[in-house]
Amino acid sequence: MTTPTDLPTPTVEDRDALATALRRHLDGPFGDVRDHVRALDADAFGAAPARLPVAEHRARVTDLLARVAEQPYAAAGFPERQGGTARYGEAVAAFEMLGHTDLSLFVKAGVQWGLFGGAVSLLGTSRHDDLVPRIVSGELQGCFAMTETGHGSDVHSLRTTATYDGSTDELVVHTPDATARKDYIGNAAQDGRVAAVFAQLVVDGESRGVHCVLVPIGDDEGAAAHGVTIEDCGPKQGLDGVDNGRLAFEHVRVPRTNLLGRHGDITDDGRYESPIDNPGRRFFTMLGTLVRGRISVAGGAGAAARSALAVTTTYAASRRQFAAPGADHETTVLDYRTYQRRLMPRIATAYALQVAQHTLVSAMDDVLAGRAGSEQDQRQLETRAAGIKVLTTRHATDTIQACRELCGGAGYLWANRLAALKNDTDIFTTFEGDNTVLLQLVAKSLLADYTATFGDLDTLGIVRFGARLAAGTVLERTAARGIAQRLLDAAPGRDEDDTLGARSTQLRLLRERESHLLDGLARRLRAATAPGADAYGIVNATQDHLVDAGTAHVERLVAESFAASVESCADPAARAVLDRVCDLHLLSTIEAHKAWYLEHDRLSPARTKALTALVNEVCAELRPYAATLVDGFGIPEGLLTTEMSGTA
């Protein structure tokens, strides 16, 4: 094994100081609030030491939610006019830290304050402001009833109706058949008392599209309201502490004022009015205001993956197996090349995604606080949120599975946390937006003049999108790209050659993949404009291409964000280590697509072999820093207590 010497072997004292510097850098702009969450009682908020019966687990999480409500985090996510403190980034950062605890608590908190509370706050009008303090305190618990048995990602086609009855000034909420029941709804089976129900609004016999209506579903004792049917979804793979339920409505009447009418309302004299004339634009504006939930899911998934990496690295640093010839002791499993290969790139990616999450949360904070209020700012935030959610949840699923395997049978025991992390995070890839659908949306949103080109995202709009791109429409460039380019221009010496170890080469290869995929996508879509072409069939045939293009875009975005972050690190020792961690993330990302680079003559066979050798080299170089890198995650020790760590 060749061991590069660019990084010195750290001493014990170096490790402590380095871990602190890495944690401060990785905490990003909300370090104080993260420290505040770290100080909470780990014994209370941590995962239960054994798998609990469902009823007991639900009761535990409900109690913990009340304890979280005593903290300032929930209020931070709401504007001051509604009794909040309007510190949106801090709210998301705090709840992300709950991803290191019992993930049922993380999800239930997200339902209560992110989804239900967010719907009331962001879709409601001033007449709903008085509800927010009750939601923040937990006095009024609710649920977010969007998904139906027959419709998940296709929100536009939801079939629940909310019909205005002018004779009584009420909305009549109805489930027309079993496929239109609200399904998989968190907080609906037990604790929720009000549902934010997404339904087709009908006024004077005319459908006005999907809107959100507050519908009481139960009394203080949990008995279902008149006309409301509540069913428990029953056992799930994970998240046993979340009371998922099904809701159906039999002509349930609620006051007209229960309509959350910021983007479309019914006046006192029974007329429908909206500040947004175009129904498609209105629909996407409404959904766009709820982007915080998608961002929070990414944060929680990243936290769960870091927990798994910390548990596994601790195990790997002490677990010994097999001895080298002539050695008087067995080899630590972390010293094996195959182990390093499976663990170290995932640690590097965890760093990259955390940095990208900070950028995303800061952009969200700017949009919600009104500092970045243009439609372009909102669209860009939605695109980034969708893409980062996909990469982070995919990373969590892949990483936690790998960690379970790397810990052998010990990883299968409940006491060692990986089983719960695996079960609880598996759903993250499909809730708050199915990952495959989200990647297609990312690819479709990479053009200027988004709204004019796409309209309602119908087939014709997509075809026009392809034609305009082929005609020379310029792709939007993110701020991260400009930062990374300035970074490269200002760093002579490192990037003077075309070697794979050069940061400019690494970023260039990622950019080239993105550009090639988008250009090819445009050419394929342009074929749909030909006379007599099967436009729908052509668009359908490009779906895999859309997914690849969306993935390439987000991978490039994350890479540039991480590269820029490394350059901003003020601590020299931490910066040197982060520089190699960044190398490992970028190189392993390129390596994952080396078949593509070979097929498209972007890398020769000799260079792909060199790429693999270089990834091996950097893994070995970072091996002495493995424990320090996961210490830099800043996870409270009490939340990492396992049998494997010897501290249970």
N, C-alpha and C positions, 0 to 999 in steps of 0.2 A: 504493500500500500504506500503510495506516495503522499507525504504530508506536507503541503505548502507551508511556508513560514511567514506569510504576509502579516498574520495576526499573532501576537505573542501569546503563549499559554498563560491564562489569567491565574493570579494568586487568589487565595481565599479573600483577602482584603479587597482585591480588585473586583471580585465577583459581586460583593455586596454593593460597592459604589456603582459598578456598571449596571447592576439590576435596577438600582434606584434611578439612574439616569435614563435607562431604557423605558422604565415605567412612566417617568415624567413626560418623555417624548411621546410615548404611545397613548397617554391619557388625552393628548390633544388640548383643545381650548377649554375643556370642562373638567380639569383635574380636581378642582375643589369639590365639586359635587360628587365625583367618583370616590374621593376620599371619605366624604360624608357617608356614602352608602357602605363603603368598606367597614366603617365603624359600627354598623348595625350588628346586632347579636346573631352571629353565625349559627349558633345552636338553634335559635328560633327559626331563622329564615332558610337554613340549609335544607337539603333533601332529607327525608326521613331515612333512618338507618336500615329500615326493612320496608318491603312493599306493603302498603296498607290496604285494607279493604276499601272499596270505592267510597262508601258512605263516610268512613272515617277520614279518608284523604280529602274528600270534598269539604268536610267540616273544618279540617286543619287549614286548608287554603282560604276558606271564607274568613276564618279568624285572622290569618296572616294579612289578608287584604285590608281588614280593619286597622291593623297595625301600620300598614303602609300608608293608609289614609291620614294617619297622624303626622306623617312627614310632609315637608313642603313640596314634594315632587309633583303631585297631582295638580295643585294650584298653578304650578309653573307652566302648565300646558294650556292655559286659558287666558284670554285677554283681560285687562284690568276692568273693563266695563262690566264683565261678568263675574267679578270677584277674584279673578286670577292674578298672577304676577307677570304674565307675558314673557316668560323666560323659556321659550319653546325648546331651544337646543339643550338646556339643562334638564328639562323634563325627559327628553328622549335619552340623553346620556344616563340619567339615573335609572330609568326603566331598563335600559340595556344591561346595566349591572345586575338586575334581577335575573338575567339569563344565566348567571353563575349559581343561582339558588335553585329552588324547586321550580321547574319550568311551568308547572301548572299555575303557580303564582304569577309568573311572568305573563302567561296568556290571559289569565283572568283579569289581571290589572290592565292589560292591553284592551280587552273587551270593554271594561267598565269606563276607563278614562280616554283611551285612544279612539275606539270605534263608536261606542254609544255616546260618550261625552263629546267626542269630536263631531259626530253628526249633529247633535243639538247645538253645539257652539258655532260650527262653521256653515251648517245648512239652515239653521233657524234664524228668526228675526228677533227684534228687541222684545217681543212678547214672550220669548222663551228664555230670556236671560236669567230670570229668577230661578230657573231649574238648575242652573249650573252649580251654584254653591252646594246644593243638595247632592248633586252627582259627585262633586269633588270630595265631600265629606264621607261619601258612601251611604248616606241616608237613603238616597234613591238609587237603587241598582237597576241596571237595564241591560239590554242586549241589542245586537246589530243584526237585524233580520233581512239580509239581502239574498243569499243563496237559496235556490229552490231545488227540489229533488230533480226536476227536469232541466234546470238552467243554473250553471255556475258561472263560468267565465263570460257567457253571453248575457250580460246584465241587461242589455237593451231589449231583450226578448222576454223578460220576466212576465209572468202571467197573473200574479196577484193584482187585483184591481182596487182602486180607491175612487169611488164614484160620488160626485157631489150631489147632494139632495137639497135643492134650494128651498123646498117647503119647510124643512127643519133646520136648515143651515148646518148640516152635518156631512161628514164623509162616511161612506159605507164601505168598509174594507172586507173583501171577500176572496176566498180561495176557491177557484172554479172546479178544480179536481185535484186528485192526489199528487199529480206531478208538479203542481203549483204550491204545494206546502213548503214552508220555510224549513230547511233541513240543515243539520250540523251546527245549529246556532248556539254558540257559547253563552252560558249564563241563563239559558232559557228553561232548562229542565227543573231548576230549583230556586235560584236566588233572584232572578230577574223579575221585576214588577212592571216594567214598561219596555216595549220593543220599538226600536226605530225601524219601521217596516218600509221597505222599498216596493213600490207598486206602480202600476200604470194609472196615472191620474186621468179621470174622465170628467169633463165639465161640459154641460149642455150637449151630451151625446158625442163629444169630440175627444179623442185621446190626445193628451198633452205630453205623453212620454213618461218615463220613470221619474217619480218624485218620492220623497220620504215623509212618512206620517208617524206620529207618536201614537201608539196603541197600548193602553193598559192591558196587561195579560194576566195579572193575578193580584190577590189581596195580600195583606201583611202576613197572613198565615200560609201563603203559597197556594191557596185554592185558585183554580183557573177562573178568569173573568167570564161573564156570560157571552156565549158565542165563540169562545176561544178554546181550542183543543191543544193541550200540551202533552207531548210524549217524550220520554227519555230515550235518547239514542242508544242507550245500553253500553255494554263493554266496548272499549276501544283498544287499539294497540298500545296507546300511551296516554299521557295527560289525564290520568284518572281523577285528578283533583278538579277538573273542569266539567261542569254540568251541561254538557251538550244536549240540546233538545230539538224537537220538531214542533212547529206551530202551524195551526190551520185556523182560518177565520170564517165564521158563518154569518155573513151580513152584519158584521160588528160595526156599530155606530160610534163615532167619536166627533167632538166639536170640529168645525171647520178650522179653527185656530190651531189645531194639533198638526196641521200641515207645516212642515219646516220649509218656509217659503222664500228663502233668500233669493233663489234663482228662478222661482216661479210660484206665484201666490194666487189666492182667490180673494177678491175684494169684498167689502161688506155688502155690496149689492150683487154679489154672485158672479162677477166677471173674472176670467182668468187673465193675468197679466204677468209679464216677465221682462226684466231689463235686457234679456238676450233673445233676440228675435229668432235666430236660427235654432231649430230644435236639436240638431246634432251638436252644435257648439255648446248649447245649454247643457246637454247631457254630459259631455266630456268636462265641462267646467265644474259641474256638480261632483263628478267622480274625482276630479283632480284635487278638490279641496280636502279629500280624505287620504292624501298621499302619506301623511305621517304614520299611518298604520303599517304601510309597506316598508317604510324606513325602519320602523321599530322592529319588525320581523327580522330584517337583515341584521340589526344590532343584536337581537337575542340569539340568532343562529350563530353569529360570530363568537359571542360570549360562550355559548355551549361548546363550540369547537375548541376554543382556547382552554376550557376546563378539561376536556378530554385529552388535549395535548399535554397539559400540565400533569395530569394524573399518570399518563403513559410515560412521559419523560422521567418522572421521579422513579417509576418502576424500572425503566430501562437502565438508569444510572446505577442501580444496585443489584439487579438480577443478573446472575452469572450462569453460563451454560457452555459446556465443552471447554477443554484446555488445549492450548497450542502445544505442539511437541516439545517436551523438556520443561514446560512451565510448571510451577508449583501451585498454580491457582487457575480456576476457570476464567474464561473471558467474559467481560461485561457485554450483555447483548447489544448495547449501544455502540460497541466497537465493531460490530459486523457491518459490512458494506450494505447488505440487503436491508438491514434494520435502519441504517442511516438514510438510505434511499427512500424508504417509505415514511420516515418521520420528519427529517429535516426540511424537505421542500414544503411540507404542509405547515410547519412552523413559520417558514418564510412567507407563505401565502397568508397565514393568519395576520402577520404584521401588515402586509400590503392591504388586505381588506379592511383592517381597522383604520388605517390612515385614510383610505377611500371613504369609509363611513364618516369620519370627521368632516371631510370636505362636503359630503352630502348633507349632514346634519346642519352645518353652518349655512349652506345654501337654503335649506328648509327654514331655518331661523330667520334669514333675511326676507324670504317670501312671506312667511306668516306675520312677521313684524311690520311688513310694508316697506322695508328698505329696498326690496327688489320686487316691484309690483307689476311689471309688464307681463303680457301674455306669453312672450318669449321666455321670460324667466320661469314662469309656471310650467310651460311645456318642457323646458330643459330639465327642471327639477323632476318632473314626472318620468322622463326618459331615464335619467340617471338612477332614480329610485328603483324603477323596474329592473334595470340592468344589474345594479349592485345587489338587489334582493336575490336575483337569480344566481349570481356567482357565489354569494355568501351562503345561501341555503344549500346549494349544490356542494360547496366546500364542506359544510357541516356534516351533511349526510355521508360524503365520501370519507372525511377525516375520522369521524366517530366510528365508522365501520372498520377502518384501518387500525385505529387505536384498540378496538376490541380484539382484533386478531393479533396485534402485536403483544398484547398482554396474555394471550393464550386462554386457558381455562379461568384464570383469575379475572379476566375481563368480562367473563360471563356471569360473575357473581353480582348480585344486587348491591352488596355492601361496597363494591368498588366503583359505583356511579356510572360506569359506561353503559350498562344495560338500560338504565333509566334515560340517560342522554340519547341513546340510540332510538328508543321507543318514542320519546317525547318530541324529538326534532324531525322525525320522518315526515310528518304532515306539513312541515314548514315549506317544502318544495311546491306544495299545491294550494296552501291557503294564502290569502291576500294576493291572489293571482297565480294561476298555474304557470310554472316556469317556461314551458314551451310557448305558451301564448304570449307571455311577457316579452320573450326574445323577439318574437315576430313584431310586436309593437315597437320595440327598440329600433329594429331595422327600418320600420316604416316611418319613424320620426326623425330620421337623420338628414332631412332636407330642409332647406329654407322654405319659407312660404307654406308652412305646414298646414295651416287651417285652410287656405285657399285651394291647396292641391288635394287634400284628402276629403274635406267635407265630412260626410258621415261614415268614412272608411268603407264605402261601398266599392264594388268591383271597378266601376268607372273611375272613381277617384284614385284607386291604386294604379290603374292603367295610365292615367294622366301623370301620376307620380313617376312611373317608369319612363314615359316619353319625355318628360321635362328634364329628368336627370340625363338621359341620353343626349338631349339637346344642349346640355351644358350647364344645368343648374349647379351651383356651387354647394358642396357639403358644408354644413355648419361646423365650425371649429370651436372646440371648448376652450375655456380659459386654461385648463390644465395643460393642453398641448402647447400653448404659448409659453407658459411657465417653464415646462420641460425644455423647450427649444432654447429659451434664454439661458437656462441652466447649462445646457450643453455648449452653447456659444461662449459662455464665461468660464469654462473649465478646460483650458488647454492642457495637453500632456496626457490626459487619460484617454482621449478619443481621437488620437491622431492617426490611428490605423483602422483597418477593417476587421480586426480580430473579434471573435465571439465574446471575448472578455471586455470589449469596449462598450460602454453604456450607449453610445450613439448607435452602434451596430445592433445592439439588443432592441432598442426602441424602434430603429428603422425597420427591422424585420417584422415587428408587431404592426407597425403602421402599414407596411406593404401588404400584409395579409388582409387587413381591414379594407384598404382601398381596392384591392383586386376583387374581393368578394362583393363589395358594393357596386363596382363597375359592371361586373358580370351579372349581378342581379338586375341592374337597370336594362342591360341588353335583353335579358330574357323577358322582362315585363313589357318591353317595347313591342315584342312580337304580338302581344295581345291587341295592339291597335290596328293590325292588318285587317282588311275587309274580310268578313266571314270567319274571323278567328274565334275560337272558343275561349273567350276572355276568362271566364270562371275557371275552366280547366287549366289554363296556363298559369293563372295565379295560384291555384291549388298545388300545381306541380312545383312551384318555387318555394313551398313552405320550408323544406329542409335548408334551402339556400338562405332564406330569411333568418332562420335560427343560427346558422353559421356566421352570417354577417353581423347579427346582433351580438353574438358571443365575442367575435373579434373586436368589435367596437368597445365593449365594456372591458375586455382584457387590456386593450391598449390604454383606456382611460385609467384603470387601476394602476397599470405600470407607470404611466407618466406621473400620476399623483404620488406614488411611492418614491420615485426618483427625485421629484421636487422636494418631498419631505425630508429625505436623507440630507440633502444639501442645506436644509434649514436647521439641522440639529446643532445645538450650540456646544454640546459636550464632545470633545475630540475623540475620546475612547469609544463612546457610544456611537458616534458617527462612523468610525472605522468599522465597527461590527455591523452596523446597519447597512453600510455600503455593500458588504459581502452578503448580507441577508437579501438585499435588493437584487444583487447579482443572481442569487439562487432562485428567487421568485421569477425573475424575467427569463432566465435560462431554462428553468423547468417548464415554464409556460410555452416557450418556443419548442422545447423538446416534445411536449404533448402533441404538437402539430407537425412533427418533422416529416410525416408522410406527405402532408400538404406541400411543405417546402420542397421536398424532392419532386413531387408530381409537377410542380410549377417552376422547376429549375431555379428556385431561389437559393437553395443550398445543394452543394454536391454531396455524393455519398461520403467522401472523405471528411467534409465539414460536419455532416451529421454525426459521424463517428467521433469527431473531435468535440462536438457538443456534448455527447453522452459522457465522454471522459472528463470534460470540464465540470459538468454537474457533479460527478463523483468526487472530483477534486475539492469543490467548494463544500460539499457535504462533510468531507473529512476535515477540512479546515475549521468548520464551525462546530464540529463535534464537541470540543472542550467547552464550548459556550452554550451547549444545549440547555442545561439546567438554568443557567443565567437568563437565557432568552425567555424561558417560560416563567421564571420569576418576574421578568419584566412585564408580564401580563397583569400583574398586580391583583391576583385573585386572593382574597383572604384565606389564610391557612386553614381556618376552620371549615371552609367550604370544600376543601380538598382532602378531608380526612377519609382515609380508606384503609382496608386491611392491607393492601399492597404497600402503602406508605409506612406501615409499622406504627402508625399513630392512632389507629382506631381504638 
